[in-house]
Amino acid sequence: MGLSTHVLDTMHGCPAAGMQVALYSTDGGQATLLRRLTLDADGRNPDGPLLDHAALRVGTYRLVFDVKAYFAARGVALPEPAFLDQVTLDFGVADASAHYHVPLLVSPWSYSTYRGS
């Protein structure tokens, strides 16, 4: 399958539908934007994987989740500045033939991630 993500809103107990996400490839201090997307109703990347097996390469990547804008759009009263604005996850792909799933569990005050299946 390649690379995918899934975001769950732990404050409201639901998928983070509508959250904006950006995917970058990284090399040293340089980040190259690969794509921007809006999560679907299930809090997942729409239209298949972020990168399919043909496009996924061994290397380092960055996912940037626009947490502040998502919770503000949900009507959550956030302090200024918000505790979390964007959540940035840097991760490595050691085996481009494997499936890498990067879930995010998030609230305005905390987040957790792991390599999913």
TIVO-2410 file (N, C-alpha, C; in nm, 3 decimals):
# residues 117
REC num residu      c1      c2      c3 atome chaine
REC   1      M   0.081  -0.120   0.000     N      A
REC   1      M   0.000   0.000   0.000    CA      A
REC   1      M   0.085   0.126   0.000     C      A
REC   2      G   0.204   0.125   0.060     N      A
REC   2      G   0.287   0.245   0.063    CA      A
REC   2      G   0.278   0.318   0.194     C      A
REC   3      L   0.238   0.447   0.191     N      A
REC   3      L   0.232   0.532   0.308    CA      A
REC   3      L   0.090   0.586   0.326     C      A
REC   4      S   0.039   0.576   0.449     N      A
REC   4      S  -0.095   0.628   0.478    CA      A
REC   4      S  -0.095   0.692   0.617     C      A
REC   5      T  -0.202   0.767   0.647     N      A
REC   5      T  -0.219   0.827   0.778    CA      A
REC   5      T  -0.365   0.821   0.818     C      A
REC   6      H  -0.390   0.844   0.945     N      A
REC   6      H  -0.526   0.843   1.002    CA      A
REC   6      H  -0.519   0.929   1.126     C      A
REC   7      V  -0.612   1.024   1.142     N      A
REC   7      V  -0.611   1.112   1.258    CA      A
REC   7      V  -0.742   1.098   1.334     C      A
REC   8      L  -0.728   1.076   1.464     N      A
REC   8      L  -0.844   1.068   1.553    CA      A
REC   8      L  -0.841   1.186   1.649     C      A
REC   9      D  -0.953   1.254   1.659     N      A
REC   9      D  -0.974   1.367   1.749    CA      A
REC   9      D  -1.014   1.309   1.884     C      A
REC  10      T  -0.921   1.308   1.980     N      A
REC  10      T  -0.950   1.247   2.110    CA      A
REC  10      T  -1.032   1.338   2.201     C      A
REC  11      M  -1.043   1.466   2.167     N      A
REC  11      M  -1.127   1.556   2.245    CA      A
REC  11      M  -1.274   1.525   2.222     C      A
REC  12      H  -1.309   1.502   2.095     N      A
REC  12      H  -1.448   1.479   2.058    CA      A
REC  12      H  -1.481   1.332   2.036     C      A
REC  13      G  -1.379   1.246   2.038     N      A
REC  13      G  -1.400   1.103   2.019    CA      A
REC  13      G  -1.446   1.067   1.880     C      A
REC  14      C  -1.382   1.127   1.778     N      A
REC  14      C  -1.423   1.103   1.640    CA      A
REC  14      C  -1.303   1.121   1.546     C      A
REC  15      P  -1.319   1.081   1.419     N      A
REC  15      P  -1.214   1.108   1.321    CA      A
REC  15      P  -1.198   1.259   1.301     C      A
REC  16      A  -1.078   1.302   1.267     N      A
REC  16      A  -1.049   1.444   1.244    CA      A
REC  16      A  -1.078   1.482   1.099     C      A
REC  17      A  -1.204   1.468   1.061     N      A
REC  17      A  -1.247   1.500   0.924    CA      A
REC  17      A  -1.220   1.647   0.894     C      A
REC  18      G  -1.160   1.673   0.779     N      A
REC  18      G  -1.135   1.809   0.736    CA      A
REC  18      G  -1.000   1.866   0.777     C      A
REC  19      M  -0.923   1.793   0.858     N      A
REC  19      M  -0.792   1.844   0.897    CA      A
REC  19      M  -0.701   1.852   0.775     C      A
REC  20      Q  -0.623   1.958   0.768     N      A
REC  20      Q  -0.525   1.976   0.661    CA      A
REC  20      Q  -0.394   1.909   0.700     C      A
REC  21      V  -0.333   1.841   0.603     N      A
REC  21      V  -0.208   1.769   0.626    CA      A
REC  21      V  -0.115   1.796   0.507     C      A
REC  22      A   0.013   1.809   0.535     N      A
REC  22      A   0.114   1.823   0.430    CA      A
REC  22      A   0.218   1.712   0.447     C      A
REC  23      L   0.262   1.657   0.337     N      A
REC  23      L   0.364   1.553   0.335    CA      A
REC  23      L   0.488   1.606   0.264     C      A
REC  24      Y   0.603   1.589   0.329     N      A
REC  24      Y   0.731   1.633   0.273    CA      A
REC  24      Y   0.827   1.515   0.271     C      A
REC  25      S   0.920   1.517   0.176     N      A
REC  25      S   1.038   1.432   0.187    CA      A
REC  25      S   1.146   1.522   0.246     C      A
REC  26      T   1.234   1.464   0.326     N      A
REC  26      T   1.338   1.546   0.390    CA      A
REC  26      T   1.475   1.487   0.361     C      A
REC  27      D   1.571   1.577   0.353     N      A
REC  27      D   1.710   1.537   0.331    CA      A
REC  27      D   1.796   1.639   0.403     C      A
REC  28      G   1.852   1.599   0.515     N      A
REC  28      G   1.927   1.695   0.596    CA      A
REC  28      G   1.831   1.803   0.645     C      A
REC  29      G   1.863   1.927   0.621     N      A
REC  29      G   1.778   2.038   0.662    CA      A
REC  29      G   1.675   2.079   0.558     C      A
REC  30      Q   1.675   2.012   0.444     N      A
REC  30      Q   1.584   2.049   0.335    CA      A
REC  30      Q   1.457   1.964   0.337     C      A
REC  31      A   1.342   2.029   0.321     N      A
REC  31      A   1.214   1.959   0.311    CA      A
REC  31      A   1.150   1.996   0.179     C      A
REC  32      T   1.105   1.895   0.105     N      A
REC  32      T   1.040   1.916  -0.025    CA      A
REC  32      T   0.895   1.873  -0.014     C      A
REC  33      L   0.804   1.965  -0.041     N      A
REC  33      L   0.662   1.934  -0.035    CA      A
REC  33      L   0.626   1.833  -0.143     C      A
REC  34      L   0.563   1.723  -0.102     N      A
REC  34      L   0.517   1.621  -0.196    CA      A
REC  34      L   0.368   1.636  -0.225     C      A
REC  35      R   0.290   1.668  -0.120     N      A
REC  35      R   0.147   1.691  -0.142    CA      A
REC  35      R   0.081   1.749  -0.018     C      A
REC  36      R  -0.029   1.816  -0.041     N      A
REC  36      R  -0.118   1.867   0.064    CA      A
REC  36      R  -0.251   1.797   0.046     C      A
REC  37      L  -0.320   1.772   0.157     N      A
REC  37      L  -0.448   1.705   0.147    CA      A
REC  37      L  -0.537   1.743   0.263     C      A
REC  38      T  -0.664   1.716   0.247     N      A
REC  38      T  -0.764   1.733   0.351    CA      A
REC  38      T  -0.815   1.595   0.386     C      A
REC  39      L  -0.814   1.562   0.515     N      A
REC  39      L  -0.859   1.430   0.558    CA      A
REC  39      L  -1.008   1.411   0.530     C      A
REC  40      D  -1.045   1.289   0.495     N      A
REC  40      D  -1.184   1.258   0.461    CA      A
REC  40      D  -1.268   1.240   0.588     C      A
REC  41      A  -1.393   1.201   0.572     N      A
REC  41      A  -1.487   1.188   0.683    CA      A
REC  41      A  -1.441   1.086   0.788     C      A
REC  42      D  -1.356   0.993   0.747     N      A
REC  42      D  -1.304   0.893   0.840    CA      A
REC  42      D  -1.170   0.935   0.901     C      A
REC  43      G  -1.126   1.059   0.872     N      A
REC  43      G  -0.998   1.107   0.923    CA      A
REC  43      G  -0.878   1.045   0.854     C      A
REC  44      R  -0.900   0.996   0.733     N      A
REC  44      R  -0.793   0.930   0.657    CA      A
REC  44      R  -0.760   1.008   0.531     C      A
REC  45      N  -0.644   0.974   0.474     N      A
REC  45      N  -0.608   1.035   0.347    CA      A
REC  45      N  -0.706   0.988   0.240     C      A
REC  46      P  -0.763   1.081   0.167     N      A
REC  46      P  -0.860   1.043   0.063    CA      A
REC  46      P  -0.787   0.986  -0.060     C      A
REC  47      D  -0.859   0.914  -0.140     N      A
REC  47      D  -0.806   0.869  -0.270    CA      A
REC  47      D  -0.683   0.780  -0.260     C      A
REC  48      G  -0.684   0.688  -0.164     N      A
REC  48      G  -0.574   0.593  -0.156    CA      A
REC  48      G  -0.457   0.644  -0.076     C      A
REC  49      P  -0.341   0.577  -0.089     N      A
REC  49      P  -0.226   0.610  -0.006    CA      A
REC  49      P  -0.169   0.749  -0.033     C      A
REC  50      L  -0.099   0.803   0.065     N      A
REC  50      L  -0.026   0.929   0.045    CA      A
REC  50      L   0.081   0.910  -0.062     C      A
REC  51      L   0.151   0.797  -0.051     N      A
REC  51      L   0.247   0.754  -0.153    CA      A
REC  51      L   0.224   0.605  -0.173     C      A
REC  52      D   0.210   0.563  -0.298     N      A
REC  52      D   0.195   0.419  -0.322    CA      A
REC  52      D   0.334   0.355  -0.324     C      A
REC  53      H   0.339   0.223  -0.337     N      A
REC  53      H   0.468   0.152  -0.334    CA      A
REC  53      H   0.563   0.202  -0.442     C      A
REC  54      A   0.511   0.239  -0.557     N      A
REC  54      A   0.598   0.286  -0.665    CA      A
REC  54      A   0.664   0.419  -0.631     C      A
REC  55      A   0.597   0.503  -0.552     N      A
REC  55      A   0.650   0.636  -0.519    CA      A
REC  55      A   0.728   0.638  -0.387     C      A
REC  56      L   0.700   0.544  -0.297     N      A
REC  56      L   0.766   0.542  -0.167    CA      A
REC  56      L   0.911   0.501  -0.182     C      A
REC  57      R   1.000   0.577  -0.122     N      A
REC  57      R   1.144   0.551  -0.129    CA      A
REC  57      R   1.200   0.537   0.012     C      A
REC  58      V   1.310   0.466   0.024     N      A
REC  58      V   1.384   0.463   0.149    CA      A
REC  58      V   1.432   0.606   0.175     C      A
REC  59      G   1.412   0.651   0.298     N      A
REC  59      G   1.454   0.787   0.332    CA      A
REC  59      G   1.372   0.843   0.445     C      A
REC  60      T   1.377   0.974   0.458     N      A
REC  60      T   1.307   1.040   0.567    CA      A
REC  60      T   1.196   1.129   0.513     C      A
REC  61      Y   1.089   1.136   0.593     N      A
REC  61      Y   0.968   1.209   0.554    CA      A
REC  61      Y   0.919   1.292   0.672     C      A
REC  62      R   0.830   1.385   0.642     N      A
REC  62      R   0.768   1.469   0.744    CA      A
REC  62      R   0.620   1.484   0.711     C      A
REC  63      L   0.537   1.458   0.812     N      A
REC  63      L   0.394   1.489   0.803    CA      A
REC  63      L   0.367   1.607   0.894     C      A
REC  64      V   0.294   1.707   0.844     N      A
REC  64      V   0.259   1.825   0.923    CA      A
REC  64      V   0.107   1.832   0.928     C      A
REC  65      F   0.052   1.825   1.050     N      A
REC  65      F  -0.092   1.825   1.073    CA      A
REC  65      F  -0.133   1.962   1.127     C      A
REC  66      D  -0.230   2.027   1.067     N      A
REC  66      D  -0.273   2.160   1.108    CA      A
REC  66      D  -0.378   2.150   1.219     C      A
REC  67      V  -0.329   2.123   1.339     N      A
REC  67      V  -0.413   2.095   1.455    CA      A
REC  67      V  -0.491   2.218   1.501     C      A
REC  68      K  -0.424   2.332   1.513     N      A
REC  68      K  -0.490   2.454   1.561    CA      A
REC  68      K  -0.608   2.491   1.472     C      A
REC  69      A  -0.587   2.494   1.342     N      A
REC  69      A  -0.696   2.532   1.250    CA      A
REC  69      A  -0.811   2.432   1.258     C      A
REC  70      Y  -0.780   2.305   1.272     N      A
REC  70      Y  -0.884   2.203   1.282    CA      A
REC  70      Y  -0.972   2.228   1.405     C      A
REC  71      F  -0.909   2.242   1.522     N      A
REC  71      F  -0.989   2.261   1.644    CA      A
REC  71      F  -1.061   2.395   1.646     C      A
REC  72      A  -0.999   2.499   1.591     N      A
REC  72      A  -1.067   2.629   1.581    CA      A
REC  72      A  -1.192   2.617   1.493     C      A
REC  73      A  -1.180   2.544   1.383     N      A
REC  73      A  -1.295   2.524   1.294    CA      A
REC  73      A  -1.406   2.444   1.361     C      A
REC  74      R  -1.370   2.361   1.459     N      A
REC  74      R  -1.469   2.284   1.536    CA      A
REC  74      R  -1.532   2.368   1.647     C      A
REC  75      G  -1.488   2.492   1.661     N      A
REC  75      G  -1.545   2.581   1.761    CA      A
REC  75      G  -1.483   2.571   1.899     C      A
REC  76      V  -1.368   2.507   1.908     N      A
REC  76      V  -1.299   2.494   2.037    CA      A
REC  76      V  -1.235   2.629   2.070     C      A
REC  77      A  -1.259   2.679   2.191     N      A
REC  77      A  -1.197   2.803   2.236    CA      A
REC  77      A  -1.051   2.774   2.271     C      A
REC  78      L  -0.960   2.824   2.190     N      A
REC  78      L  -0.817   2.801   2.209    CA      A
REC  78      L  -0.751   2.925   2.264     C      A
REC  79      P  -0.652   2.910   2.351     N      A
REC  79      P  -0.578   3.027   2.397    CA      A
REC  79      P  -0.495   3.083   2.282     C      A
REC  80      E  -0.450   3.205   2.296     N      A
REC  80      E  -0.363   3.264   2.195    CA      A
REC  80      E  -0.230   3.299   2.260     C      A
REC  81      P  -0.122   3.240   2.225     N      A
REC  81      P  -0.114   3.138   2.120    CA      A
REC  81      P  -0.166   3.003   2.169     C      A
REC  82      A  -0.209   2.923   2.074     N      A
REC  82      A  -0.258   2.789   2.106    CA      A
REC  82      A  -0.142   2.703   2.156     C      A
REC  83      F  -0.172   2.609   2.245     N      A
REC  83      F  -0.069   2.518   2.294    CA      A
REC  83      F  -0.009   2.438   2.179     C      A
REC  84      L  -0.094   2.379   2.095     N      A
REC  84      L  -0.048   2.309   1.974    CA      A
REC  84      L  -0.097   2.385   1.852     C      A
REC  85      D  -0.008   2.413   1.761     N      A
REC  85      D  -0.045   2.477   1.635    CA      A
REC  85      D  -0.040   2.370   1.527     C      A
REC  86      Q   0.080   2.339   1.482     N      A
REC  86      Q   0.099   2.230   1.388    CA      A
REC  86      Q   0.176   2.119   1.457     C      A
REC  87      V   0.135   1.996   1.434     N      A
REC  87      V   0.209   1.881   1.484    CA      A
REC  87      V   0.292   1.829   1.368     C      A
REC  88      T   0.423   1.825   1.389     N      A
REC  88      T   0.517   1.780   1.286    CA      A
REC  88      T   0.575   1.647   1.328     C      A
REC  89      L   0.561   1.547   1.242     N      A
REC  89      L   0.616   1.414   1.268    CA      A
REC  89      L   0.721   1.383   1.163     C      A
REC  90      D   0.845   1.367   1.207     N      A
REC  90      D   0.954   1.325   1.119    CA      A
REC  90      D   0.974   1.176   1.141     C      A
REC  91      F   0.983   1.101   1.034     N      A
REC  91      F   0.997   0.956   1.044    CA      A
REC  91      F   1.077   0.903   0.927     C      A
REC  92      G   1.129   0.781   0.944     N      A
REC  92      G   1.210   0.719   0.841    CA      A
REC  92      G   1.143   0.598   0.782     C      A
REC  93      V   1.170   0.575   0.655     N      A
REC  93      V   1.124   0.457   0.583    CA      A
REC  93      V   1.249   0.376   0.549     C      A
REC  94      A   1.262   0.260   0.611     N      A
REC  94      A   1.378   0.175   0.590    CA      A
REC  94      A   1.353   0.068   0.483     C      A
REC  95      D   1.226   0.036   0.459     N      A
REC  95      D   1.189  -0.069   0.364    CA      A
REC  95      D   1.075  -0.017   0.277     C      A
REC  96      A   1.107   0.031   0.159     N      A
REC  96      A   1.007   0.093   0.071    CA      A
REC  96      A   0.903  -0.006   0.020     C      A
REC  97      S   0.926  -0.137   0.036     N      A
REC  97      S   0.827  -0.235  -0.007    CA      A
REC  97      S   0.725  -0.264   0.103     C      A
REC  98      A   0.750  -0.213   0.224     N      A
REC  98      A   0.659  -0.235   0.337    CA      A
REC  98      A   0.552  -0.127   0.340     C      A
REC  99      H   0.447  -0.152   0.417     N      A
REC  99      H   0.343  -0.052   0.438    CA      A
REC  99      H   0.377   0.029   0.562     C      A
REC 100      Y   0.374   0.161   0.550     N      A
REC 100      Y   0.396   0.251   0.662    CA      A
REC 100      Y   0.266   0.328   0.685     C      A
REC 101      H   0.207   0.305   0.802     N      A
REC 101      H   0.085   0.376   0.841    CA      A
REC 101      H   0.119   0.461   0.962     C      A
REC 102      V   0.092   0.591   0.955     N      A
REC 102      V   0.130   0.686   1.060    CA      A
REC 102      V   0.004   0.749   1.119     C      A
REC 103      P  -0.054   0.687   1.222     N      A
REC 103      P  -0.172   0.743   1.286    CA      A
REC 103      P  -0.134   0.856   1.383     C      A
REC 104      L  -0.229   0.947   1.405     N      A
REC 104      L  -0.211   1.054   1.502    CA      A
REC 104      L  -0.338   1.060   1.587     C      A
REC 105      L  -0.320   1.055   1.718     N      A
REC 105      L  -0.429   1.077   1.814    CA      A
REC 105      L  -0.403   1.215   1.872     C      A
REC 106      V  -0.502   1.305   1.863     N      A
REC 106      V  -0.472   1.444   1.896    CA      A
REC 106      V  -0.589   1.514   1.965     C      A
REC 107      S  -0.553   1.604   2.057     N      A
REC 107      S  -0.646   1.697   2.120    CA      A
REC 107      S  -0.577   1.834   2.114     C      A
REC 108      P  -0.640   1.941   2.160     N      A
REC 108      P  -0.570   2.070   2.161    CA      A
REC 108      P  -0.451   2.074   2.257     C      A
REC 109      W  -0.438   1.970   2.343     N      A
REC 109      W  -0.337   1.973   2.449    CA      A
REC 109      W  -0.236   1.859   2.441     C      A
REC 110      S  -0.259   1.760   2.355     N      A
REC 110      S  -0.168   1.646   2.352    CA      A
REC 110      S  -0.180   1.572   2.220     C      A
REC 111      Y  -0.079   1.489   2.193     N      A
REC 111      Y  -0.086   1.400   2.077    CA      A
REC 111      Y   0.001   1.278   2.101     C      A
REC 112      S  -0.030   1.174   2.025     N      A
REC 112      S   0.044   1.049   2.031    CA      A
REC 112      S   0.046   0.991   1.891     C      A
REC 113      T   0.153   0.923   1.858     N      A
REC 113      T   0.164   0.858   1.728    CA      A
REC 113      T   0.239   0.727   1.744     C      A
REC 114      Y   0.236   0.647   1.641     N      A
REC 114      Y   0.305   0.518   1.640    CA      A
REC 114      Y   0.307   0.469   1.497     C      A
REC 115      R   0.382   0.364   1.470     N      A
REC 115      R   0.377   0.303   1.339    CA      A
REC 115      R   0.265   0.199   1.341     C      A
REC 116      G   0.161   0.226   1.268     N      A
REC 116      G   0.045   0.138   1.265    CA      A
REC 116      G   0.059   0.028   1.162     C      A
REC 117      S  -0.047  -0.045   1.144     N      A
REC 117      S  -0.045  -0.155   1.049    CA      A
REC 117      S  -0.135  -0.127   0.930     C      A
***
